Amino acid sequence: MKLTIENDNIFITDIVLNTICNYRCSYCSPSLWAGKTRLDNNDILWCIDEVKKKYPYKQLTARFTGGEPTLNPKISNLLKELYNRNVHTHFITNGSRTLRWWKENQKYLSGMIVSVHTTYAEPDHIVDICKVFDQHKPIVISVLIDPTEWNKSLDNCYYIHDKLKNNTNSYVMRVLVEDKGGIYTPYTEEQKQFLSHKKWNKLFDKKINVDWSLITNLLYLNNEYYDPAEAKLTGKDNFFGWKCYAGIDGCRIREDNSITRSACGLDSEWVLGNIKKRIINLPDDPVICNKHACICLTDMQMSKETIN
């Protein structure tokens, strides 16, 4: 069996830019918002340049996460540098920066993944920043479906979908709240049924005309479309014992300056270097997965295959 990515000419660098956030979501680990760490721009650019040396034929993508990455006071300078290097750059962001800020910075971005956190998000502001982006740039509106605020979460989905129904570059995607160190409330069976792939796509179907590879890679399991949210619901994100191409299809720069194959990879064989120490050793071979679930979207976007 194989999990393949639609465009294998992309190398994605997942960058935990900081551990600072202006939200305090109950389901998030405090480590994501209570820290003070912030990566240095020059260290990040060094890593990107090293990756380009290893893969001069690949399109590099930089995905900034956190914390809330847009709160970095030097982020605009970094965006300009990456843009000049022809790196496709986007955020996973709560979108809370002002409309003026987004107007000034979207020109350096290839698109956006905006997370809608029900307790704090302002749906009208989310809609407004989506409309700021050039229409050829893809936008994923990732609504965290909080089981403790079920109805309000779904209301946000319907409202944002309706307001952007004529925008062919955006799509409302469901994101499951998982057990990641915060307060975790499991979904009921009825809620799981509602979140199923077929029902969701029917409710939020719309015409899309955009190149998704600017911010993400579509996935296929044995040539059939693979929906990450559906996989989370059904346990099909378990690749334990498979060969994983993390480190070859992409890597992660962590908040402590270390470089790893992926978000889940903390074992020694998954560590590739350190941007502060100017050490990077990108692998040529896949690694055997020793986890029972992919912990984030970026990890899922690494090719995988069973061992014959």
C-alpha positions as CSV (number, residue, x, y, z in Angstrom):
1,M,0.0,0.0,0.0
2,K,1.1,3.5,-0.7
3,L,0.2,7.0,0.4
4,T,1.3,9.3,-2.3
5,I,1.4,13.1,-2.7
6,E,0.0,14.7,-5.9
7,N,3.1,16.8,-6.5
8,D,6.4,15.1,-5.5
9,N,8.4,18.0,-6.8
10,I,7.6,20.0,-3.6
11,F,9.7,20.1,-0.4
12,I,7.8,21.5,2.5
13,T,9.6,23.0,5.6
14,D,7.2,23.2,8.6
15,I,8.5,26.0,10.8
16,V,7.4,26.6,14.4
17,L,8.2,30.2,14.4
18,N,7.3,31.0,18.0
19,T,5.5,29.7,21.1
20,I,3.5,32.9,21.6
21,C,-0.2,33.2,20.9
22,N,-3.0,35.7,21.7
23,Y,-5.5,32.9,22.1
24,R,-5.9,30.5,25.0
25,C,-7.8,27.6,23.4
26,S,-8.7,24.9,26.0
27,Y,-7.7,22.1,23.7
28,C,-4.3,23.5,23.0
29,S,-1.2,22.6,25.0
30,P,0.1,25.6,27.0
31,S,3.4,24.9,25.3
32,L,1.9,26.4,22.2
33,W,1.0,29.7,23.7
34,A,2.8,30.2,27.0
35,G,6.4,30.3,25.8
36,K,8.7,33.1,24.9
37,T,10.8,31.5,22.1
38,R,11.2,33.0,18.7
39,L,13.3,31.7,15.9
40,D,15.9,34.0,14.3
41,N,15.3,35.0,10.6
42,N,18.9,34.5,9.6
43,D,18.9,30.9,11.0
44,I,15.7,30.1,9.1
45,L,17.0,31.5,5.8
46,W,20.3,29.5,6.2
47,C,18.2,26.3,6.5
48,I,16.1,27.2,3.4
49,D,19.3,27.9,1.4
50,E,20.8,24.5,2.5
51,V,17.6,22.7,1.4
52,K,17.8,24.4,-1.9
53,K,21.3,23.1,-2.4
54,K,20.1,19.6,-1.7
55,Y,17.0,19.8,-3.9
56,P,17.7,22.5,-6.5
57,Y,15.0,21.0,-8.8
58,K,12.3,21.1,-6.2
59,Q,9.8,23.9,-5.4
60,L,10.4,24.9,-1.7
61,T,7.4,25.6,0.5
62,A,7.6,27.3,3.9
63,R,4.7,26.7,6.3
64,F,4.8,28.9,9.4
65,T,3.1,27.7,12.5
66,G,3.3,28.5,16.2
67,G,1.9,29.7,18.5
68,E,0.6,32.4,16.3
69,P,3.3,33.0,13.7
70,T,2.1,36.4,12.5
71,L,2.8,37.9,16.0
72,N,6.6,37.7,15.2
73,P,7.6,41.4,15.0
74,K,10.2,40.6,12.2
75,I,7.9,38.4,10.1
76,S,7.4,40.9,7.3
77,N,11.1,41.0,6.6
78,L,11.3,37.2,6.6
79,L,8.4,37.0,4.1
80,K,10.2,39.4,1.7
81,E,13.4,37.4,1.9
82,L,11.6,34.1,1.2
83,Y,9.6,35.7,-1.7
84,N,12.9,36.9,-3.2
85,R,14.1,33.3,-3.0
86,N,11.0,32.0,-4.9
87,V,9.9,30.1,-1.8
88,H,6.1,29.5,-1.6
89,T,5.2,30.7,1.9
90,H,2.0,30.5,3.9
91,F,0.8,30.6,7.5
92,I,-1.3,28.3,9.6
93,T,-2.7,31.3,11.5
94,N,-5.7,32.4,13.6
95,G,-6.0,35.4,11.3
96,S,-6.3,37.9,14.1
97,R,-3.9,40.5,12.7
98,T,-5.6,43.6,11.3
99,L,-7.0,43.8,7.8
100,R,-4.3,46.5,7.1
101,W,-1.6,44.0,8.1
102,W,-2.9,41.3,5.8
103,K,-3.2,43.8,2.9
104,E,0.4,44.7,3.3
105,N,1.8,41.2,3.6
106,Q,-0.4,39.0,1.4
107,K,1.6,39.9,-1.7
108,Y,4.5,37.9,-0.3
109,L,2.3,34.8,0.5
110,S,1.3,32.0,-1.8
111,G,-1.9,31.5,0.1
112,M,-3.1,30.9,3.7
113,I,-4.5,28.2,6.1
114,V,-6.6,30.1,8.6
115,S,-7.7,28.3,11.7
116,V,-11.1,29.3,13.1
117,H,-11.1,28.8,16.9
118,T,-14.7,29.1,18.0
119,T,-14.2,30.7,21.4
120,Y,-12.1,33.6,20.0
121,A,-12.6,33.9,16.2
122,E,-14.6,36.7,14.6
123,P,-16.1,35.2,11.5
124,D,-16.6,38.5,9.7
125,H,-12.9,39.3,10.2
126,I,-12.0,35.9,8.8
127,V,-14.2,36.6,5.7
128,D,-12.6,40.0,5.3
129,I,-9.0,38.8,5.3
130,C,-9.9,36.0,2.9
131,K,-11.2,38.6,0.4
132,V,-7.9,40.6,0.7
133,F,-6.0,37.7,-1.0
134,D,-5.4,37.6,-4.7
135,Q,-8.0,35.2,-6.3
136,H,-5.4,32.8,-7.6
137,K,-4.0,32.2,-4.1
138,P,-5.6,29.2,-2.3
139,I,-7.2,29.6,1.1
140,V,-8.2,26.8,3.5
141,I,-10.5,27.9,6.3
142,S,-9.8,25.3,8.9
143,V,-12.7,25.3,11.4
144,L,-11.8,23.6,14.6
145,I,-15.0,21.6,15.3
146,D,-15.0,21.9,19.1
147,P,-17.3,19.1,20.6
148,T,-18.0,21.4,23.6
149,E,-19.2,24.2,21.3
150,W,-20.6,22.0,18.6
151,N,-23.5,24.2,17.4
152,K,-21.4,27.4,17.4
153,S,-18.6,25.7,15.5
154,L,-21.0,24.5,12.8
155,D,-22.6,28.0,12.6
156,N,-19.2,29.4,11.9
157,C,-18.8,26.9,9.0
158,Y,-22.1,27.7,7.5
159,Y,-21.6,31.5,7.9
160,I,-18.1,31.7,6.4
161,H,-19.0,29.3,3.6
162,D,-22.0,31.4,2.7
163,K,-20.1,34.7,2.8
164,L,-17.4,33.3,0.5
165,K,-19.6,31.1,-1.8
166,N,-18.6,33.2,-4.8
167,N,-14.8,33.1,-4.0
168,T,-13.4,30.2,-6.0
169,N,-10.1,30.2,-4.1
170,S,-11.4,29.2,-0.7
171,Y,-12.8,26.2,1.0
172,V,-14.2,25.5,4.5
173,M,-12.4,22.4,5.9
174,R,-13.3,20.6,9.2
175,V,-10.5,20.1,11.6
176,L,-10.9,17.7,14.5
177,V,-10.0,18.6,18.0
178,E,-7.5,16.1,19.2
179,D,-5.8,15.1,22.4
180,K,-2.7,17.2,22.3
181,G,-2.0,18.2,25.8
182,G,-5.0,20.5,26.4
183,I,-8.5,19.6,27.7
184,Y,-9.8,16.8,25.4
185,T,-13.5,16.0,24.9
186,P,-14.1,13.1,22.5
187,Y,-16.8,13.2,19.8
188,T,-20.0,11.3,20.1
189,E,-20.8,8.7,17.5
190,E,-23.5,11.0,16.1
191,Q,-21.0,13.8,15.8
192,K,-18.6,11.5,14.0
193,Q,-21.2,10.6,11.5
194,F,-21.9,14.2,10.8
195,L,-18.2,14.9,10.2
196,S,-17.9,12.0,7.7
197,H,-16.3,12.9,4.3
198,K,-19.4,12.4,2.1
199,K,-21.8,14.4,4.3
200,W,-19.4,17.2,4.8
201,N,-18.5,17.6,1.1
202,K,-22.2,17.6,0.3
203,L,-22.9,20.4,2.8
204,F,-20.0,22.6,1.8
205,D,-19.5,21.8,-1.9
206,K,-18.5,24.8,-4.1
207,K,-16.7,25.5,-7.3
208,I,-13.0,25.8,-6.7
209,N,-10.5,27.1,-9.3
210,V,-7.1,27.3,-7.7
211,D,-3.7,25.5,-7.6
212,W,-3.8,23.8,-4.1
213,S,-0.1,22.9,-4.4
214,L,0.8,26.5,-3.6
215,I,0.0,25.6,0.1
216,T,-0.7,21.9,0.4
217,N,-0.4,18.6,-1.4
218,L,-3.4,16.4,-2.1
219,L,-3.0,12.9,-0.9
220,Y,-3.9,9.5,-2.4
221,L,-4.0,6.1,-0.8
222,N,-3.6,3.5,-3.5
223,N,-4.6,6.1,-6.0
224,E,-7.9,7.0,-4.2
225,Y,-8.3,10.4,-2.6
226,Y,-7.2,10.4,1.0
227,D,-9.1,12.9,3.3
228,P,-7.0,13.7,6.4
229,A,-10.0,14.5,8.6
230,E,-11.7,11.3,7.6
231,A,-8.6,9.4,8.4
232,K,-8.6,10.9,11.9
233,L,-12.2,9.9,12.4
234,T,-11.6,6.3,11.2
235,G,-8.1,5.6,12.5
236,K,-6.6,5.5,9.0
237,D,-3.8,7.8,10.0
238,N,-1.9,4.9,11.6
239,F,1.2,4.1,9.6
240,F,3.1,2.2,12.2
241,G,5.8,0.1,10.6
242,W,5.5,1.8,7.2
243,K,8.3,3.5,5.4
244,C,7.9,7.2,5.8
245,Y,9.5,9.8,3.5
246,A,9.6,12.6,6.1
247,G,13.0,14.3,5.7
248,I,12.8,13.7,1.9
249,D,9.4,15.2,1.1
250,G,9.9,17.8,3.9
251,C,11.1,18.6,7.4
252,R,10.4,20.6,10.5
253,I,12.3,23.4,12.2
254,R,11.3,23.3,15.8
255,E,11.0,26.1,18.3
256,D,14.2,24.9,20.0
257,N,16.1,25.4,16.7
258,S,16.4,21.7,16.0
259,I,15.6,20.2,12.6
260,T,13.7,17.0,12.5
261,R,12.1,14.9,9.7
262,S,8.6,15.7,11.0
263,A,6.5,17.0,13.9
264,C,6.3,13.6,15.5
265,G,10.0,12.7,15.1
266,L,12.0,13.3,18.3
267,D,14.0,10.1,18.3
268,S,17.7,10.4,17.3
269,E,17.2,8.9,13.8
270,W,14.6,11.6,13.1
271,V,16.8,14.5,14.1
272,L,18.5,16.1,11.2
273,G,20.4,19.1,12.7
274,N,20.1,22.5,14.3
275,I,19.7,25.8,12.6
276,K,21.5,27.8,15.4
277,K,24.5,25.4,15.2
278,R,24.4,25.5,11.3
279,I,24.1,21.7,11.1
280,I,21.8,19.9,8.7
281,N,21.9,16.3,7.3
282,L,19.0,15.7,5.0
283,P,18.5,12.0,4.4
284,D,18.4,10.0,1.2
285,D,16.4,7.1,2.6
286,P,13.0,6.9,4.3
287,V,12.6,6.0,8.0
288,I,10.3,3.3,9.6
289,C,7.4,4.9,11.3
290,N,7.2,4.2,15.0
291,K,4.1,6.1,15.8
292,H,0.4,5.1,15.8
293,A,-0.9,8.3,14.4
294,C,0.2,11.3,12.4
295,I,0.0,14.3,14.7
296,C,-0.5,17.1,12.1
297,L,-1.4,17.8,8.5
298,T,2.2,18.4,7.5
299,D,3.3,14.9,8.7
300,M,0.4,13.4,6.7
301,Q,1.8,15.2,3.6
302,M,4.9,12.9,3.6
303,S,4.8,9.9,1.3
304,K,4.5,6.5,3.0
305,E,4.4,2.9,1.9
306,T,4.2,-0.5,3.4
307,I,7.3,-2.7,3.6
308,N,7.1,-5.6,1.2
